[in-house]
Protein backbone atom coordinates (compact mmCIF):
# COMPACT_ATOMS: atom_id res chain seq x y z
CA UNK A 1 0.00 0.00 0.00
CA UNK A 2 0.97 3.63 -0.30
CA UNK A 3 1.34 3.98 3.48
CA UNK A 4 3.64 0.94 3.67
CA UNK A 5 5.79 2.27 0.84
CA UNK A 6 6.13 5.61 2.62
CA UNK A 7 7.17 3.85 5.82
CA UNK A 8 9.76 1.76 3.93
CA UNK A 9 11.25 4.85 2.28
CA UNK A 10 11.47 6.58 5.65
CA UNK A 11 13.23 3.61 7.24
CA UNK A 12 15.69 3.52 4.33
CA UNK A 13 16.48 7.19 4.87
CA UNK A 14 16.91 6.67 8.62
CA UNK A 15 19.06 3.54 8.52
CA UNK A 16 21.27 4.03 5.45
CA UNK A 17 22.96 6.60 3.24
CA UNK A 18 21.18 5.50 0.05
CA UNK A 19 19.04 8.62 0.20
CA UNK A 20 21.09 11.52 1.62
CA UNK A 21 18.25 13.96 0.86
CA UNK A 22 14.67 13.62 2.08
CA UNK A 23 11.96 15.63 0.30
CA UNK A 24 8.86 15.56 2.46
CA UNK A 25 5.63 17.51 2.84
CA UNK A 26 4.79 19.28 6.08
CA UNK A 27 1.93 16.84 6.64
CA UNK A 28 4.19 13.79 6.28
CA UNK A 29 6.85 15.41 8.44
CA UNK A 30 4.39 15.68 11.31
CA UNK A 31 3.64 11.98 10.88
CA UNK A 32 7.27 10.83 10.73
CA UNK A 33 8.89 13.50 12.93
CA UNK A 34 10.39 10.96 15.34
CA UNK A 35 12.00 9.03 12.48
CA UNK A 36 13.52 12.19 11.00
CA UNK A 37 14.95 13.10 14.39
CA UNK A 38 16.56 9.62 14.66
CA UNK A 39 18.11 10.00 11.21
CA UNK A 40 20.11 13.07 12.17
CA UNK A 41 19.75 16.15 9.99
CA UNK A 42 22.59 18.48 9.04
CA UNK A 43 20.48 20.96 7.05
CA UNK A 44 16.76 21.68 7.27
CA UNK A 45 15.27 23.63 4.33
CA UNK A 46 11.64 24.76 4.65
CA UNK A 47 9.91 25.81 1.45
CA UNK A 48 6.76 27.93 1.65
CA UNK A 49 8.28 29.37 4.81
CA UNK A 50 5.40 31.77 5.33
CA UNK A 51 3.59 28.79 6.84
CA UNK A 52 5.91 29.17 9.83
CA UNK A 53 4.83 32.70 10.66
CA UNK A 54 2.70 31.84 13.71
CA UNK A 55 4.54 33.23 16.71
CA UNK A 56 2.49 31.02 19.03
CA UNK A 57 3.55 27.91 17.16
CA UNK A 58 1.49 25.03 15.75
CA UNK A 59 1.98 21.30 15.10
CA UNK A 60 4.09 21.89 12.00
CA UNK A 61 6.36 24.46 13.65
CA UNK A 62 6.74 22.33 16.76
CA UNK A 63 7.67 19.26 14.70
CA UNK A 64 10.28 21.21 12.74
CA UNK A 65 11.69 22.88 15.84
CA UNK A 66 12.15 19.49 17.48
CA UNK A 67 14.60 18.39 14.76
CA UNK A 68 18.12 18.93 16.17
CA UNK A 69 20.10 20.77 13.50
CA UNK A 70 22.32 23.82 13.51
CA UNK A 71 21.40 24.83 9.96
CA UNK A 72 17.93 25.99 9.08
CA UNK A 73 16.83 27.80 5.94
CA UNK A 74 13.40 29.25 5.12
CA UNK A 75 12.42 29.80 1.49
CA UNK A 76 9.37 31.87 0.64
CA UNK A 77 8.10 33.75 -2.37
CA UNK A 78 5.46 35.51 -0.29
CA UNK A 79 6.47 39.01 0.85
CA UNK A 80 6.62 39.35 4.61
CA UNK A 81 3.70 41.57 5.56
CA UNK A 82 3.98 44.50 7.93
CA UNK A 83 3.36 42.17 10.86
CA UNK A 84 6.45 42.12 13.03
CA UNK A 85 5.22 39.23 15.16
CA UNK A 86 5.14 37.06 12.01
CA UNK A 87 8.64 38.23 11.10
CA UNK A 88 9.85 37.38 14.60
CA UNK A 89 8.40 33.86 14.37
CA UNK A 90 10.29 33.09 11.14
CA UNK A 91 13.50 34.77 12.26
CA UNK A 92 13.42 32.98 15.60
CA UNK A 93 12.95 29.65 13.82
CA UNK A 94 16.10 29.94 11.72
CA UNK A 95 18.12 31.84 14.35
CA UNK A 96 16.70 31.10 17.80
CA UNK A 97 17.27 34.00 20.16
CA UNK A 98 18.84 36.34 17.59
CA UNK A 99 16.06 38.88 18.21
CA UNK A 100 15.65 38.07 21.89
CA UNK A 101 12.51 36.60 23.40
CA UNK A 102 9.03 37.25 22.05
CA UNK A 103 8.34 39.61 24.94
CA UNK A 104 11.55 41.59 24.59
CA UNK A 105 11.14 41.82 20.80
CA UNK A 106 7.64 43.23 21.25
CA UNK A 107 8.89 45.75 23.82
CA UNK A 108 12.05 46.84 22.01
CA UNK A 109 10.95 46.71 18.37
CA UNK A 110 7.32 45.87 17.61
CA UNK A 111 5.57 48.35 19.92
CA UNK A 112 7.80 51.42 19.24
CA UNK A 113 7.71 50.81 15.47
CA UNK A 114 3.92 50.36 15.44
CA UNK A 115 3.38 53.48 17.56
CA UNK A 116 5.62 55.57 15.30
CA UNK A 117 3.45 54.73 12.27
CA UNK A 118 0.42 56.39 13.82
CA UNK A 119 -0.25 59.66 12.00
CA UNK A 120 -0.91 61.34 15.36
CA UNK A 121 2.28 60.05 17.00
CA UNK A 122 4.47 62.74 18.67
CA UNK A 123 7.90 63.44 17.19
CA UNK A 124 9.84 61.60 19.88
CA UNK A 125 7.82 58.41 19.21
CA UNK A 126 8.41 58.74 15.48
CA UNK A 127 12.14 59.21 16.06
CA UNK A 128 12.31 56.20 18.40
CA UNK A 129 10.33 54.03 15.96
CA UNK A 130 12.62 55.02 13.08
CA UNK A 131 15.72 54.21 15.13
CA UNK A 132 14.37 50.81 16.16
CA UNK A 133 13.33 50.08 12.59
CA UNK A 134 16.86 50.82 11.34
CA UNK A 135 18.34 48.61 14.04
CA UNK A 136 15.97 45.77 13.17
CA UNK A 137 16.91 46.06 9.49
CA UNK A 138 20.58 45.90 10.45
CA UNK A 139 20.06 42.74 12.48
CA UNK A 140 17.90 41.13 9.79
CA UNK A 141 20.44 41.83 7.05
CA UNK A 142 22.80 39.30 8.68
CA UNK A 143 20.46 36.37 8.00
CA UNK A 144 17.85 37.49 5.41
CA UNK A 145 18.80 37.13 1.75
CA UNK A 146 16.29 38.92 -0.46
CA UNK A 147 16.01 38.30 -4.17
CA UNK A 148 13.60 40.21 -6.40
CA UNK A 149 12.30 39.45 -9.87
CA UNK A 150 14.95 41.81 -11.27
CA UNK A 151 17.50 39.00 -11.11
CA UNK A 152 15.51 37.06 -13.74
CA UNK A 153 15.05 39.92 -16.20
CA UNK A 154 17.98 38.95 -18.41
CA UNK A 155 16.56 35.42 -18.82
CA UNK A 156 12.96 36.38 -19.59
CA UNK A 157 11.34 38.20 -22.51
CA UNK A 158 10.26 41.78 -21.81
CA UNK A 159 7.10 41.97 -19.76
CA UNK A 160 4.35 44.26 -20.93
CA UNK A 161 1.79 45.52 -18.46
CA UNK A 162 -1.42 47.24 -19.48
CA UNK A 163 -3.84 49.01 -17.17
CA UNK A 164 -7.32 49.08 -18.69
CA UNK A 165 -9.94 51.45 -17.28
CA UNK A 166 -13.47 50.13 -17.81
CA UNK A 167 -16.32 52.62 -17.74
CA UNK A 168 -19.09 51.66 -15.33
CA UNK A 169 -22.22 50.14 -16.81
CA UNK A 170 -25.48 52.10 -16.29
CA UNK A 171 -26.44 49.80 -13.38
CA UNK A 172 -23.01 50.10 -11.79
CA UNK A 173 -23.13 53.87 -12.12
CA UNK A 174 -26.54 54.00 -10.42
CA UNK A 175 -25.26 51.83 -7.56
CA UNK A 176 -22.10 53.92 -7.28
CA UNK A 177 -24.05 57.18 -6.94
CA UNK A 178 -26.40 55.51 -4.46
CA UNK A 179 -23.43 54.39 -2.37
CA UNK A 180 -21.93 57.91 -2.35
CA UNK A 181 -25.10 59.15 -0.64
CA UNK A 182 -25.10 56.40 1.99
CA UNK A 183 -24.42 56.69 5.71
CA UNK A 184 -21.52 54.30 5.30
CA UNK A 185 -19.56 56.66 3.05
CA UNK A 186 -20.57 59.67 5.16
CA UNK A 187 -19.20 57.96 8.28
CA UNK A 188 -15.96 57.04 6.53
CA UNK A 189 -15.39 60.60 5.33
CA UNK A 190 -16.33 62.46 8.50
CA UNK A 191 -14.75 60.20 11.11
CA UNK A 192 -11.29 58.80 11.81
CA UNK A 193 -12.63 55.26 11.71
CA UNK A 194 -10.12 53.30 9.63
CA UNK A 195 -12.37 50.22 9.64
CA UNK A 196 -15.22 52.20 8.05
CA UNK A 197 -12.92 53.54 5.31
CA UNK A 198 -11.51 50.10 4.53
CA UNK A 199 -15.00 48.62 4.45
CA UNK A 200 -16.10 51.27 1.93
CA UNK A 201 -13.10 50.51 -0.26
CA UNK A 202 -14.00 46.83 -0.17
CA UNK A 203 -17.61 47.59 -1.14
CA UNK A 204 -16.45 49.69 -4.09
CA UNK A 205 -14.14 46.89 -5.23
CA UNK A 206 -17.07 44.51 -5.19
CA UNK A 207 -19.23 46.96 -7.14
CA UNK A 208 -16.63 47.40 -9.88
CA UNK A 209 -16.07 43.63 -10.07
CA UNK A 210 -19.76 42.85 -10.53
CA UNK A 211 -23.16 44.25 -9.44
CA UNK A 212 -24.10 40.65 -8.62
CA UNK A 213 -21.85 40.83 -5.56
CA UNK A 214 -23.84 43.82 -4.33
CA UNK A 215 -27.13 42.06 -5.10
CA UNK A 216 -26.07 39.07 -3.01
CA UNK A 217 -25.09 41.44 -0.23
CA UNK A 218 -28.45 43.23 -0.34
CA UNK A 219 -30.42 39.98 -0.31
CA UNK A 220 -28.45 38.70 2.67
CA UNK A 221 -26.84 35.72 0.93
CA UNK A 222 -23.45 37.17 1.93
CA UNK A 223 -22.33 39.86 4.36
CA UNK A 224 -20.79 43.22 3.38
CA UNK A 225 -17.28 41.99 4.22
CA UNK A 226 -17.56 38.30 3.41
CA UNK A 227 -15.71 38.28 0.08
CA UNK A 228 -12.86 36.16 1.44
CA UNK A 229 -10.71 33.63 -0.37
CA UNK A 230 -11.78 30.78 1.82
CA UNK A 231 -8.99 30.77 4.37
CA UNK A 232 -5.89 30.45 2.25
CA UNK A 233 -3.23 31.97 4.49
CA UNK A 234 -0.90 32.46 1.57
CA UNK A 235 -3.24 34.86 -0.06
CA UNK A 236 -2.43 38.52 0.76
CA UNK A 237 -5.86 39.67 -0.36
CA UNK A 238 -7.56 37.25 1.99
CA UNK A 239 -5.31 38.45 4.79
CA UNK A 240 -6.32 42.04 4.07
CA UNK A 241 -10.00 41.15 4.22
CA UNK A 242 -9.52 39.39 7.55
CA UNK A 243 -7.80 42.51 8.90
CA UNK A 244 -10.80 44.60 7.81
CA UNK A 245 -13.11 42.18 9.60
CA UNK A 246 -10.93 42.39 12.71
CA UNK A 247 -11.00 46.18 12.59
CA UNK A 248 -14.77 46.23 12.17
CA UNK A 249 -15.20 43.82 15.08
CA UNK A 250 -12.93 45.84 17.35
CA UNK A 251 -14.81 49.02 16.41
CA UNK A 252 -18.16 47.39 17.10
CA UNK A 253 -19.32 47.83 13.50
CA UNK A 254 -22.72 46.28 12.90
CA UNK A 255 -23.75 47.50 9.45
CA UNK A 256 -25.38 44.70 7.44
CA UNK A 257 -25.79 46.54 4.16
CA UNK A 258 -22.29 47.95 3.60
CA UNK A 259 -23.82 51.19 2.25
CA UNK A 260 -26.36 49.57 -0.08
CA UNK A 261 -29.44 49.34 2.16
CA UNK A 262 -32.49 49.73 -0.09
CA UNK A 263 -30.48 49.44 -3.32
CA UNK A 264 -32.41 46.38 -4.51
CA UNK A 265 -34.88 48.72 -6.21
CA UNK A 266 -32.12 49.73 -8.64
CA UNK A 267 -31.76 46.23 -10.05
CA UNK A 268 -33.88 45.25 -13.05
CA UNK A 269 -36.82 42.88 -12.55
CA UNK A 270 -35.86 39.23 -12.67
CA UNK A 271 -32.20 39.88 -11.86
CA UNK A 272 -30.70 36.40 -11.39
CA UNK A 273 -27.12 36.22 -10.11
CA UNK A 274 -26.81 32.61 -11.29
CA UNK A 275 -27.48 33.56 -14.91
CA UNK A 276 -24.77 34.64 -17.33
CA UNK A 277 -27.23 37.27 -18.61
CA UNK A 278 -26.30 39.53 -15.68
CA UNK A 279 -22.77 39.87 -17.09
CA UNK A 280 -24.01 42.58 -19.44
CA UNK A 281 -24.39 44.82 -16.39
CA UNK A 282 -20.67 44.57 -15.57
CA UNK A 283 -18.26 46.38 -17.87
CA UNK A 284 -15.17 44.69 -16.42
CA UNK A 285 -16.51 41.17 -16.99
CA UNK A 286 -17.67 42.11 -20.47
CA UNK A 287 -14.20 43.33 -21.33
CA UNK A 288 -12.58 40.27 -19.75
CA UNK A 289 -14.76 37.95 -21.81
CA UNK A 290 -13.87 39.71 -25.06
CA UNK A 291 -10.19 39.75 -24.13
CA UNK A 292 -10.15 36.02 -23.38
CA UNK A 293 -11.85 35.24 -26.69
CA UNK A 294 -9.22 37.24 -28.60
CA UNK A 295 -6.40 35.49 -26.72
CA UNK A 296 -7.98 32.09 -27.32
CA UNK A 297 -8.15 32.81 -31.05
CA UNK A 298 -4.39 33.29 -30.96
CA UNK A 299 -3.90 29.85 -29.39
CA UNK A 300 -2.56 31.12 -26.07
CA UNK A 301 -3.67 29.99 -22.64
CA UNK A 302 -4.85 32.40 -19.96
CA UNK A 303 -4.37 32.82 -16.22
CA UNK A 304 -6.95 35.03 -14.48
CA UNK A 305 -6.15 35.99 -10.88
CA UNK A 306 -8.43 37.46 -8.22
CA UNK A 307 -8.17 37.71 -4.45
CA UNK A 308 -11.77 36.76 -3.82
CA UNK A 309 -13.80 33.61 -4.42
CA UNK A 310 -16.97 35.61 -5.13
CA UNK A 311 -15.20 37.38 -7.97
CA UNK A 312 -13.90 34.03 -9.23
CA UNK A 313 -17.54 32.89 -9.34
CA UNK A 314 -18.27 35.78 -11.72
CA UNK A 315 -15.23 34.98 -13.85
CA UNK A 316 -16.42 31.39 -14.01
CA UNK A 317 -19.73 32.65 -15.46
CA UNK A 318 -17.77 34.51 -18.14
CA UNK A 319 -15.93 31.32 -19.11
CA UNK A 320 -19.13 29.28 -19.25
CA UNK A 321 -20.99 31.93 -21.26
CA UNK A 322 -18.24 31.93 -23.88
CA UNK A 323 -17.72 28.16 -23.93
CA UNK A 324 -14.16 28.48 -22.65
CA UNK A 325 -12.82 25.32 -21.02
CA UNK A 326 -11.30 26.26 -17.68
CA UNK A 327 -9.94 24.97 -14.40
CA UNK A 328 -10.31 26.70 -11.05
CA UNK A 329 -7.87 26.78 -8.15
CA UNK A 330 -8.59 28.74 -4.97
CA UNK A 331 -8.34 28.45 -1.21
CA UNK A 332 -11.11 25.83 -1.17
CA UNK A 333 -9.32 23.51 -3.60
CA UNK A 334 -8.12 20.35 -1.90
CA UNK A 335 -4.35 19.92 -1.74
CA UNK A 336 -4.45 16.68 -3.72
CA UNK A 337 -6.39 18.39 -6.53
CA UNK A 338 -4.07 21.36 -6.96
CA UNK A 339 -1.21 19.53 -8.67
CA UNK A 340 -3.63 17.76 -11.00
CA UNK A 341 -5.24 21.06 -12.03
CA UNK A 342 -1.90 22.69 -12.75
CA UNK A 343 -0.71 19.67 -14.75
CA UNK A 344 -3.91 19.64 -16.81
CA UNK A 345 -3.50 23.33 -17.55
CA UNK A 346 0.15 22.91 -18.59
CA UNK A 347 -0.78 20.00 -20.84
CA UNK A 348 -3.41 22.09 -22.59
CA UNK A 349 -6.57 20.41 -21.28
CA UNK A 350 -7.96 23.76 -20.23
CA UNK A 351 -7.66 27.16 -21.86
CA UNK A 352 -7.89 29.22 -18.68
N, C-alpha and C positions, 0 to 999 in steps of 0.2 A: 504494500500500500504506500501511498504518498507519505504518510506519517512515519512509517518504518524506514523509508528511504532517507527522509530528513534526519532521523535519529542515527542512521548508519553513517551518513556524511559528517555529522557532528562528531561522532566518536572517532572517525578517521582523522579529523582535524585536531582533536584533543590528544590522541595517542601517537600520532606520527607526524612526519614533516612532508608528507605527500602533498598536502595543501597548505602552503605557508600563508595564504591569504584567504580569509573568510568574508564573503559578501553575504550579508544577512539583513533582513528587514527588521524594523523596530519591533514588530509584533513577534517575530520568531526569536529575537534577542531576549525579550521578556520571558519566553518559554524556556530557552536554553541558557539563561544567564549563568547558572551554576557551572555548566560545562565550559562555557567560554572562560570563566574565571580560572578553572582548573587547567586550561590550556596554556595560560600565560600569554599576555598580549603586550607587545612592545610599542605598538602604535594603534591608536583608536581614532578612526576618521568617521565623523558623523555628517552625512549629507542631509540636506533639508534641515539645517541646524536651527532654523527658526522654530522648530517643534520643541526646542529645549529652552524656550524663553520664559517658562513659568518659574518665577522666583520661589514659589512655595513647593516646587517639585511635583512629580507625578510618577507613575509606575515606570515609564520609560526612562526618565531622568535618573530615578533611583537605581534602576538596573545598570545603566551606563556608568553611573558614579561608583558603583560597587566593583567595577572591573579595575584591578590594580595595574595601572600603567602610568608612566611619567610623561607620556607624549599623547596629547589629545588635540585634534584639529576639528573645527567646525566649518563646514562649507554651506553657504546659503546664497541663493540668488535673490532672496527677498530683502529689500532695504530694511534696515533696523528703524522702526518707527521712533517717534519722539517720546518713547516710554523708557525712562532710565532704569526702572526696575527690571524690564525685560533685558536690557543691555547688561545689567549686572548679573542676571541669571546665566547668560551665555558666557560672559567673561569669567565668572567664577567657576564655571564648569571646566574651561580649558586651563585656567590659571587660578586654582583655589587660593583665596586670600589676597590676591594681587590688589584688589580694591577694598580690602578690609572685610568686615562682617556686613551683613545686610543692614543692620541698624546703623552702623557707622557710615556706610555709604549713603544711606538716606539722609543722615544728619549733615554730612560734610558736602555732598554733591547734589543729590536729588532735590532736597527741599530748597536750598539757596537758588539753584538754577531755575526751578519751577517758579519760585516767587519773583525772580528777576524778569520773567517773561510776561508778568502781569502789566498791562498798560498803565495801571495806576501805581505801580511800585515806585517807592522813593529812590533817589539817585544812589544812596549808599547800598540798597539792596540790588540794584542793577549792576553796580560796580562789583559787588561781591559775587553775584551770579556769573558775571563775565569771567572773573578771575578763576572761579571754580570750574567753569566750562573749559577754559584754556588748560587748566591743570589736568582735567579728565582726558582731554584730547591728547595731551602729552603722554599720559600713562597708557592710553589705548594704542597709541602709535607703536608701542614696543611689541604688541602681539596681534594687532589687527592689520591684515593685508588686504587692501581694497583694490579691486580691479573693475573698471568701468567698460562699457561697450566700445569705448574709443580704441581699445587695444586690438579689436577685431576689424576695424575699419579697412585696413589694407588687404584683408582677405575676403571681404564681402563687396558685392556690387553697390553702387551708390543708392542710398535709401531716399525715396521721395515721399514726403508727407504733405497731404492736402487737408486743409480745414474747410469743410463745406457748411455754409450757413443755410439752413432750410427755413423758409418763411412759414409761419404758423398757418395751419388750415383755419377756415372760418370758425369751426367749433373750438379749436384750441385757442384762438384769439378771444372768443367770447369767455371761455373759462379763465383765461389769463386776466382779462379785465375784471371779471368777477372776483378773482382771488385778490387783486390789488385793492379792492374795496372791503376786504374781509377784516375781521377783528384780529385774525392771526397775523397779518402783515402789519397792521397798525401797532400791535404789541411789539413786534420785532423791531420796528423803526423807532418807537418812542421809549423803549426800555433798554436796559443794559443786559437783557436776558440772552445769553449766548445760545442756550438751548432753543429758544423760540426762533432765533435767526437761522440756526442750522436746520431746524424743522421746516422752515419756509423754503430754504434752498432745496431741500430734499423733495418737497411737494412740487416745486417748479421743475425739477429734473424729471419727475414722474410725468408731469403734464407734457413736457416736450418730447418725452419718449413715446407716450401714447395716451390719448384721452381715456382709453379703456381702464388704465390704472386708476384714474380719478373716479371713474364710474364704479369700479369695484370698491373703492374707498367710501364713496357716498352710500352705497347699498349695504355697507357693513361686512362685505365678504373678506375684507382685509382692513387693517388699521392704517392710520396716516403714516406711521413709521415702520411698517412691517415689510418693506421691500428689501429683505435680507437675502443673502446668498445661500442660506441653509446651513450655516455653521461651519463653513470652511475657514479655518483659522489662517490659512495662507493667503486669503483674499483681503487686500487692503481696503477695498470698498466695503466689504462686509464688516470689517473692523470699525470703519468710520461710522457705519449705521449703528452698530452696537454702542459706540460712544455717544451718539445722539440720543439713543434710547436711555442710556445711563444719565445723561444730562437732564433729560426731560423728567426722569423719575426723581432725581435729586431735587429738581425745582418744583416738583409736585404738579407737573403739567397733566391736565386731564382732558384736553381737547380731543374729541373723537372724529372731527371732520377735517382737521388739517387745513382749515380755511375755505372749505368747499361746502359748508352746510347749506342746503337748499339748492345746490347747483344741478340737481337731477333734472330740473325743468329745462335746462339748456340742451339736454341731449335729445336727439330726434326720437320719435315714437318707434318702438320696436328695436331699440339699440340692444344688440346682443354681443357681449364681449367674446363669446365663443366662435363667432362667425368671422370669416376673413373679410366680409363686406365692410367691417368697421375700419379696416386699414385705410380706406379712402379719407378718413378724418384725421389721419396722422401724416404730416408731410415728411417726417424723417423716415418712417417705415416705407412710404411710397418711393422715396428716393433710394433707400437701401435695396428694395426689390428690383428697381430698374438697374441699379449698379450691379447687383449680383447676376442679373440676366446677361448684361453686357460682358461681364467677366467670364461667365460660363460659355458664351459664344466663342470666346478666345481660347477655350480649353484649359483655363487655369482653375485651380481649386481656391477656396475662400475660407478664411478664418474670421468669424465675427465674435467680438469679445464684449461682454457687458458685466458690470459688477453685480447685477441683480437678477434673480430668477424670474421675477415678474416680467422684466424686460425681455429675458430670453424666451418667455412664453409668447410674447408678441412677435419676436423674430422668427420663432417656429411657425407662427401663422403665415408669415411672409413666405417662408420656404414652401409650405404646403400649398399656398395659393398659386405659386408659380411652378409647381411640380419639380421642385429642386430637392434631390435626394440629400439628406443631411444626417449628421450624428450630433448628439448633444452631450456635453460633459460639464457638470457643475458640482456644487458642493454636496448634492444629494446622490451623485453617482457612486455606486459601490466601488471599492478599491479594485476588486477583481475585474470590473468591467472597463476600467479606465484604459488599461493597456490595450485591450481588445479594440476599443473605439479608436484609439490613436493609430493602431496598426491598420485598421480598415480604412481610415482616412488616407494614410500614407500609400496604401496599395490602390487607392482610387475607387473604393467602393462607395464613397460618398463624395459629393461635390462641395459640401460646406460643413 
